Amino acid sequence: MPSTLALVAGLVYQINSLHSRPQDDSAGRTIQRTVYPLTHNMQHPNILVPNIDLSRVLDQYPNGFPYALAGSHFITDIWIKPQSERFKFRDGRSIPGDKYQQVFGCGIEEIGRKFFQSGTYHRRVRQGYVPQRKGYTLKRRIQADGEDIPAHFEAFAEMEVPMEVNDAGPEDITMVGASLDQIWQQYASDILQKVGNPRDRNRAVVSYSHLAQYNRQQLSIDDINTLDLDQLFTQIQWRRASQAEWEKSFNVLFPARGYEPGPSMKHLTSCAYYNNYLDLINQLSEENALEIRNALSAKSRTLAWVPAAISDRCWDYRTNDKSFIAIPRKDEGGPRIYINPWVGGQPNLTDHFEQDRIALRDEEEEDSEEEAAGNAAAGGVQVVQVAPGIAAEGNGGEDGLGDDFYV
């Protein structure tokens, strides 16, 4: 909160003043005006504006001159807990927004990141922005009608993996077929939950996927197994993979038994499907684990696309490889995907930004035509809306303020 930040600045200023002369530059004077008691009496003996004609600087001290109470530097009254949720000035004082750079060495938007590893004021969120899932992905939500996930791995339906507990009961036995099916469906949800956003906030593309995180959480393999990508992405880079590239990506997404992710691994170690897969595969014998990976590999070859995963992450956003084709905007980059080398095809992705721009232009033209028709019907009288709170003759209000005013 701005009032709390002002209190922090004041306390630091006081502590520094214990072992050196109080700071008296522009930043110091800003803090003095914010944290010390104020007076409008220019004859006060303890005003903290030394050696200057106070009448010349009245405009710099609109709320009064800071002074030292009884010759001692006391900060003005503050709220403390439990009277208030946070420590702050009672009269809501805060440092002017244009002075934060001088006092803290950075703007107010960066204070949280620089000093507290979090935000203070949230930046304005652009329409269409969907935050990436930074932490662990959430478990895929089954559809509301309660339908079961169709089985894909019938050959392992009867395979059991007892948990390492004494006297394992039915509830302690993992059915491999059912677990694989859940992992496969969770994979579809997780990779979309982990799709990121452009770092440059000035780009036309705000988020690489327009789906809200709740909707990404419900995705199944059937939902993503398509080259009509309008329902999944707003911008991608694609290339038809070689068989070796496809298998390399599969090995990153579904590693072999005994694999341990390194500390540099991004995205996947916080994916539910990935952790569940590793837990399962490492409980199996080498023979059974190989059979399951072969089944997963064969199943992956039925997919229309996969992320062009690299050794330490699921999604790669680099734009230095010109063999990837960026669509629908060739200069916007996007997450890389591989198109299935056995099935082939070409992804379809509409330029939603351009569609929205055209729709807005058409809407504005329709409004202009309707306005012109209305003016003609009214005999040429123009209708003008004045912003609320602006005085206008004939308003009818005593103070000239109030509701929207029409002429």
C-alpha positions as CSV (number, residue, x, y, z in Angstrom):
1,M,0.0,0.0,0.0
2,P,1.3,3.5,-0.8
3,S,0.9,4.7,2.8
4,T,2.8,1.7,4.1
5,L,5.6,2.3,1.6
6,A,5.8,5.9,2.7
7,L,6.2,4.7,6.3
8,V,9.0,2.4,5.3
9,A,10.8,5.2,3.5
10,G,10.3,7.4,6.7
11,L,11.7,4.8,9.0
12,V,14.8,4.2,6.8
13,Y,15.3,7.9,6.6
14,Q,15.2,8.1,10.4
15,I,17.6,5.2,10.9
16,N,20.1,6.7,8.4
17,S,19.9,10.0,10.3
18,L,21.2,8.4,13.5
19,H,24.7,8.1,12.1
20,S,24.9,10.9,9.5
21,R,23.3,14.3,8.7
22,P,19.7,13.8,7.5
23,Q,19.5,13.6,3.8
24,D,18.5,17.0,2.4
25,D,18.4,16.4,-1.4
26,S,15.2,16.3,-3.5
27,A,14.4,12.7,-2.3
28,G,15.1,13.7,1.4
29,R,12.8,16.7,1.2
30,T,10.1,14.5,-0.4
31,I,10.3,12.1,2.6
32,Q,10.3,15.0,5.1
33,R,7.1,16.4,3.5
34,T,5.5,12.9,3.7
35,V,6.5,11.6,7.2
36,Y,6.9,14.6,9.5
37,P,4.3,16.8,11.2
38,L,3.3,19.8,9.0
39,T,2.6,23.4,9.9
40,H,1.5,26.5,7.9
41,N,3.1,28.8,10.4
42,M,6.2,30.2,8.6
43,Q,7.4,31.6,11.9
44,H,7.7,28.1,13.5
45,P,11.1,27.8,15.1
46,N,11.7,24.2,14.1
47,I,10.7,24.2,10.4
48,L,12.9,21.7,8.4
49,V,13.5,24.1,5.4
50,P,16.9,25.6,6.3
51,N,18.3,29.0,5.0
52,I,15.5,29.9,2.6
53,D,12.7,32.4,2.1
54,L,9.7,30.2,2.8
55,S,7.4,32.4,0.7
56,R,9.4,31.5,-2.4
57,V,8.8,27.7,-2.0
58,L,5.1,27.8,-0.9
59,D,4.1,25.9,-4.1
60,Q,6.4,23.0,-3.1
61,Y,4.7,22.7,0.3
62,P,1.0,22.9,-0.4
63,N,0.1,20.9,2.8
64,G,2.5,22.8,5.1
65,F,6.1,22.8,6.1
66,P,7.7,19.8,7.9
67,Y,9.0,20.6,11.4
68,A,10.8,18.9,14.2
69,L,8.5,18.6,17.2
70,A,10.2,20.3,20.2
71,G,13.4,20.1,18.2
72,S,13.3,16.3,17.9
73,H,12.5,14.4,14.7
74,F,9.2,12.6,15.3
75,I,7.2,11.0,12.4
76,T,3.5,11.9,12.3
77,D,0.9,9.6,13.8
78,I,0.6,6.0,12.5
79,W,-1.9,3.2,12.8
80,I,-0.5,-0.1,14.3
81,K,-2.0,-3.5,14.7
82,P,-4.6,-4.5,15.8
83,Q,-6.3,-1.1,15.2
84,S,-5.4,-1.5,11.5
85,E,-4.6,-4.4,9.2
86,R,-1.3,-2.8,8.4
87,F,1.1,-0.2,9.7
88,K,0.4,3.1,7.9
89,F,0.0,6.8,8.5
90,R,-3.3,7.8,10.1
91,D,-4.0,10.5,7.6
92,G,-3.3,8.3,4.6
93,R,-0.1,10.1,3.5
94,S,1.8,8.7,0.6
95,I,4.8,9.6,-1.5
96,P,3.8,11.3,-4.8
97,G,3.9,8.9,-7.7
98,D,6.5,10.9,-9.6
99,K,8.9,10.8,-6.7
100,Y,9.3,7.0,-6.3
101,Q,12.2,6.9,-8.6
102,Q,14.1,9.4,-6.4
103,V,13.2,7.8,-3.1
104,F,13.3,4.1,-3.9
105,G,15.4,4.0,-7.0
106,C,12.6,2.6,-9.2
107,G,9.0,3.3,-10.2
108,I,6.1,2.2,-8.1
109,E,5.3,-0.6,-10.6
110,E,8.7,-2.2,-9.9
111,I,8.9,-1.8,-6.1
112,G,7.3,-5.2,-5.3
113,R,9.5,-7.1,-7.7
114,K,12.7,-5.4,-6.7
115,F,12.3,-5.4,-2.9
116,F,9.6,-7.9,-2.0
117,Q,9.5,-10.4,-4.9
118,S,5.9,-9.6,-5.5
119,G,3.7,-6.8,-7.0
120,T,2.2,-3.7,-5.4
121,Y,0.0,-2.3,-8.1
122,H,-1.0,-4.9,-10.6
123,R,-0.4,-3.8,-14.2
124,R,-3.5,-3.3,-16.3
125,V,-4.4,-6.6,-17.8
126,R,-5.0,-6.5,-21.5
127,Q,-8.2,-8.0,-22.9
128,G,-7.6,-11.6,-23.8
129,Y,-4.6,-12.1,-21.4
130,V,-4.6,-15.5,-19.7
131,P,-1.9,-16.1,-17.0
132,Q,0.3,-19.1,-17.5
133,R,0.0,-21.8,-14.8
134,K,3.3,-21.1,-12.9
135,G,2.9,-23.8,-10.2
136,Y,1.7,-27.3,-10.3
137,T,-0.9,-28.1,-12.9
138,L,-4.4,-28.9,-11.6
139,K,-6.0,-32.3,-12.1
140,R,-8.1,-32.6,-15.2
141,R,-11.7,-32.1,-14.5
142,I,-14.1,-34.9,-15.8
143,Q,-17.0,-33.6,-17.8
144,A,-20.0,-32.5,-15.9
145,D,-22.2,-35.4,-17.1
146,G,-19.8,-37.8,-15.3
147,E,-18.8,-39.8,-18.4
148,D,-15.9,-42.1,-18.0
149,I,-12.6,-41.6,-19.8
150,P,-12.5,-44.2,-22.6
151,A,-9.8,-46.8,-22.2
152,H,-6.9,-46.6,-24.6
153,F,-4.6,-49.2,-23.1
154,E,-6.7,-52.4,-23.0
155,A,-3.6,-54.6,-23.0
156,F,-2.7,-53.4,-19.5
157,A,-6.2,-53.4,-18.0
158,E,-5.4,-56.3,-15.8
159,M,-1.8,-55.4,-14.9
160,E,-1.4,-54.6,-11.2
161,V,1.3,-52.8,-9.3
162,P,1.0,-53.3,-5.5
163,M,2.1,-50.3,-3.4
164,E,5.0,-50.7,-1.0
165,V,2.8,-51.2,2.1
166,N,2.4,-54.2,4.5
167,D,-0.7,-56.3,3.8
168,A,-1.7,-54.4,0.7
169,G,-5.5,-54.3,0.2
170,P,-7.5,-53.6,-3.0
171,E,-7.3,-49.9,-2.4
172,D,-3.4,-50.1,-2.4
173,I,-3.1,-51.7,-5.8
174,T,-2.6,-49.6,-8.9
175,M,-4.3,-50.8,-12.1
176,V,-1.8,-50.0,-14.8
177,G,-4.4,-49.7,-17.6
178,A,-6.6,-47.2,-15.7
179,S,-3.5,-45.2,-14.5
180,L,-2.1,-45.0,-18.1
181,D,-5.4,-43.8,-19.4
182,Q,-5.6,-41.0,-16.7
183,I,-2.0,-40.0,-17.4
184,W,-2.7,-39.8,-21.2
185,Q,-5.7,-37.6,-20.7
186,Q,-4.0,-35.5,-18.1
187,Y,-1.2,-34.9,-20.6
188,A,-3.6,-33.1,-22.9
189,S,-4.7,-30.8,-20.1
190,D,-1.3,-30.2,-18.7
191,I,0.5,-29.1,-21.8
192,L,-2.1,-26.4,-22.5
193,Q,-2.1,-25.3,-18.9
194,K,1.6,-24.7,-19.3
195,V,1.4,-22.7,-22.6
196,G,3.0,-19.3,-21.8
197,N,2.6,-15.8,-23.1
198,P,4.7,-13.3,-25.0
199,R,7.2,-11.4,-22.9
200,D,6.7,-8.2,-25.0
201,R,3.5,-6.7,-23.7
202,N,3.3,-4.4,-26.7
203,R,2.7,-7.3,-29.1
204,A,-0.7,-7.7,-30.9
205,V,-0.8,-11.3,-29.5
206,V,-1.6,-11.1,-25.8
207,S,-1.7,-14.8,-24.9
208,Y,-0.6,-17.8,-27.0
209,S,-3.8,-19.6,-26.0
210,H,-7.1,-17.8,-25.5
211,L,-8.6,-20.6,-23.3
212,A,-9.0,-19.7,-19.6
213,Q,-7.2,-22.0,-17.2
214,Y,-10.4,-23.6,-16.1
215,N,-11.2,-24.6,-19.7
216,R,-7.6,-25.9,-20.3
217,Q,-8.1,-28.0,-17.2
218,Q,-11.0,-29.9,-18.8
219,L,-9.2,-30.7,-22.1
220,S,-8.9,-34.3,-23.2
221,I,-6.9,-36.0,-25.9
222,D,-9.8,-35.8,-28.3
223,D,-10.0,-32.0,-27.8
224,I,-6.4,-31.4,-28.7
225,N,-6.0,-34.1,-31.4
226,T,-6.7,-31.8,-34.3
227,L,-5.0,-29.5,-36.8
228,D,-7.9,-27.0,-36.6
229,L,-6.2,-25.1,-33.8
230,D,-8.6,-22.2,-33.4
231,Q,-10.0,-23.7,-30.3
232,L,-6.6,-24.0,-28.6
233,F,-4.1,-21.3,-29.8
234,T,-3.9,-17.8,-31.0
235,Q,-0.3,-18.0,-32.4
236,I,2.1,-20.9,-33.0
237,Q,5.2,-21.9,-34.9
238,W,4.9,-25.2,-36.7
239,R,6.9,-27.6,-38.8
240,R,6.4,-31.2,-40.0
241,A,8.8,-33.2,-37.9
242,S,11.1,-36.0,-39.0
243,Q,10.4,-39.3,-37.4
244,A,13.6,-38.8,-35.3
245,E,12.5,-35.4,-34.1
246,W,9.0,-36.8,-33.2
247,E,10.6,-39.6,-31.1
248,K,13.0,-37.1,-29.5
249,S,10.1,-35.0,-28.4
250,F,8.3,-38.1,-27.1
251,N,11.4,-39.1,-25.1
252,V,11.3,-35.7,-23.3
253,L,7.6,-35.9,-22.6
254,F,7.6,-39.6,-21.6
255,P,11.2,-40.5,-20.5
256,A,12.4,-44.0,-19.9
257,R,12.3,-45.9,-16.7
258,G,14.9,-44.7,-14.1
259,Y,15.1,-41.2,-15.6
260,E,15.6,-38.4,-13.0
261,P,14.8,-34.8,-14.2
262,G,17.7,-32.3,-13.7
263,P,17.4,-29.1,-11.8
264,S,17.2,-27.1,-15.0
265,M,14.0,-28.9,-16.1
266,K,11.2,-26.4,-16.8
267,H,7.4,-27.0,-17.1
268,L,7.3,-30.8,-16.9
269,T,8.3,-31.3,-13.3
270,S,5.3,-29.3,-12.3
271,C,2.9,-31.2,-14.6
272,A,0.7,-33.8,-12.9
273,Y,0.8,-36.2,-15.8
274,Y,4.6,-36.2,-15.8
275,N,5.0,-36.9,-12.1
276,N,2.3,-39.6,-12.1
277,Y,3.9,-41.2,-15.2
278,L,7.4,-41.3,-13.6
279,D,5.9,-42.7,-10.4
280,L,4.2,-45.5,-12.3
281,I,7.0,-46.4,-14.7
282,N,9.5,-46.6,-12.0
283,Q,7.4,-49.2,-10.0
284,L,7.4,-51.6,-13.0
285,S,9.9,-54.1,-14.1
286,E,12.2,-53.2,-17.0
287,E,10.2,-55.5,-19.3
288,N,6.8,-54.1,-18.3
289,A,8.1,-50.5,-18.4
290,L,9.4,-51.1,-21.9
291,E,6.1,-52.5,-23.1
292,I,4.2,-49.5,-21.7
293,R,6.6,-47.0,-23.3
294,N,6.2,-48.8,-26.6
295,A,2.4,-48.5,-26.2
296,L,2.6,-44.8,-25.4
297,S,5.0,-44.2,-28.4
298,A,2.6,-46.0,-30.7
299,K,-0.3,-44.0,-29.3
300,S,1.6,-40.7,-29.7
301,R,1.9,-41.5,-33.5
302,T,-1.9,-41.1,-33.7
303,L,-1.7,-37.5,-32.5
304,A,-1.9,-34.6,-35.0
305,W,0.8,-32.7,-33.2
306,V,3.0,-32.6,-30.1
307,P,5.0,-29.7,-28.5
308,A,8.5,-29.4,-30.0
309,A,9.9,-30.2,-26.6
310,I,13.6,-29.8,-25.9
311,S,15.8,-31.4,-23.3
312,D,14.8,-29.1,-20.4
313,R,11.3,-27.9,-21.2
314,C,8.0,-28.8,-22.8
315,W,7.5,-25.5,-24.7
316,D,10.1,-23.8,-26.9
317,Y,9.4,-20.2,-28.0
318,R,12.6,-19.3,-29.8
319,T,12.3,-17.7,-33.2
320,N,15.8,-18.3,-34.5
321,D,14.9,-21.5,-36.5
322,K,13.4,-20.3,-39.8
323,S,12.2,-23.8,-40.7
324,F,9.3,-23.2,-38.3
325,I,6.4,-21.3,-39.9
326,A,4.7,-18.8,-37.6
327,I,0.9,-18.5,-38.1
328,P,-1.3,-16.6,-38.3
329,R,1.1,-13.7,-37.8
330,K,4.6,-14.4,-39.3
331,D,6.3,-11.9,-37.0
332,E,4.8,-12.9,-33.7
333,G,6.6,-16.2,-33.0
334,G,4.7,-18.5,-30.6
335,P,5.1,-21.9,-29.1
336,R,6.7,-24.5,-31.4
337,I,4.8,-27.6,-32.4
338,Y,5.7,-30.6,-34.5
339,I,3.2,-31.9,-37.1
340,N,2.9,-35.7,-37.2
341,P,5.4,-37.1,-39.8
342,W,3.3,-40.2,-40.4
343,V,0.0,-38.5,-40.9
344,G,1.0,-35.1,-42.1
345,G,-1.3,-32.2,-42.8
346,Q,-1.2,-28.4,-42.2
347,P,-2.5,-26.6,-39.2
348,N,-5.3,-24.0,-39.5
349,L,-5.3,-21.0,-37.3
350,T,-7.3,-17.8,-37.8
351,D,-5.9,-14.4,-37.1
352,H,-8.3,-13.5,-34.2
353,F,-6.7,-10.1,-33.7
354,E,-7.4,-9.1,-37.3
355,Q,-11.0,-10.5,-37.1
356,D,-11.6,-8.4,-33.9
357,R,-10.2,-5.3,-35.6
358,I,-12.4,-5.8,-38.7
359,A,-15.5,-6.4,-36.5
360,L,-14.8,-3.3,-34.5
361,R,-14.4,-1.2,-37.7
362,D,-17.7,-2.6,-39.1
363,E,-19.4,-1.8,-35.8
364,E,-18.1,1.7,-35.8
365,E,-19.3,2.2,-39.4
366,E,-22.7,0.9,-38.4
367,D,-22.9,3.3,-35.5
368,S,-21.9,6.2,-37.7
369,E,-24.6,5.3,-40.2
370,E,-27.2,5.1,-37.5
371,E,-26.1,8.4,-36.0
372,A,-26.3,10.1,-39.4
373,A,-29.8,8.7,-40.0
374,G,-30.9,9.9,-36.5
375,N,-29.6,13.4,-37.1
376,A,-31.4,13.6,-40.4
377,A,-34.6,12.5,-38.8
378,A,-34.2,15.1,-36.1
379,G,-33.7,17.9,-38.6
380,G,-30.0,18.2,-38.3
381,V,-29.9,18.4,-34.5
382,Q,-26.7,16.7,-33.2
383,V,-26.8,14.6,-30.0
384,V,-23.7,15.2,-27.8
385,Q,-23.0,13.3,-24.6
386,V,-21.0,15.2,-22.0
387,A,-19.0,13.3,-19.4
388,P,-20.5,12.9,-15.9
389,G,-19.4,15.6,-13.5
390,I,-18.9,18.4,-16.1
391,A,-21.1,21.4,-15.7
392,A,-23.4,22.2,-18.6
393,E,-25.9,25.0,-18.9
394,G,-29.5,23.7,-18.6
395,N,-28.5,20.7,-16.5
396,G,-31.2,21.4,-14.0
397,G,-28.8,20.5,-11.2
398,E,-28.1,23.1,-8.6
399,D,-24.3,22.5,-8.6
400,G,-23.9,21.8,-12.3
401,L,-22.9,18.2,-11.6
402,G,-24.7,15.0,-11.9
403,D,-25.9,12.5,-14.5
404,D,-25.0,12.5,-18.2
405,F,-26.1,15.6,-19.9
406,Y,-27.6,15.6,-23.4
407,V,-27.9,18.6,-25.7
